[in-house]
Amino acid sequence: MKATQHQDVSVLATAKHGLVFLTPNDWTLIADKAARMQFKPGESIVQKGKRTHGVYLLLKGTASVQLPSQGTSPAIGPGEVCGEISFIDELPATANVVAREPVEAYYLDRPMLQSMFELFPHLGSRFYRSLASSLSRRLRELIGPVSPPRTE
């Protein structure tokens, strides 16, 4: 594995809010197949209303997730994923994701991921479980803190 690829795998594997159920071997496979992309500050990574046909995994830099219903734009950073909602439901993106600073990301398109999942079914299971966990966390952050159930 190249030094750059090794650093990329390290960033992705240790991200607190990334695809947390993937193994080191999963990350090595993904890094080998992904397309590395670069975005300038202000450049769109994901455009609301357009399909992504894949997911982006941020390696360097931060991006703003511009949600129409929110006054603030949450930031995502290294190790985090974007474009996953459009990837999952094959519908247009629900938000704009714009680079705040120079961003480097891996792009994983649907056909490449599907072929990897056919070869390595457990990778697919861990990948989708990770996406579900990430989406659940983000939804909870949008909804706000939930009070624990009262016991009387």
Buried (B, 14 or more C-beta within 10 A) or exposed (E): EEEEBEBBBEBBBEBEBBBBBBEEEBBBBBBEBBEEEEBEEEEBBBBBEEBBEBBBBBBBBBBBBBBEEEEEBBEBBBBBBBBBBBBEEEEBBBBBBBBBEEBBBBBBBBEBBEEBBEEBEEBBEBBBBBBEBBBEEBEEEEEEEEEEEEEE
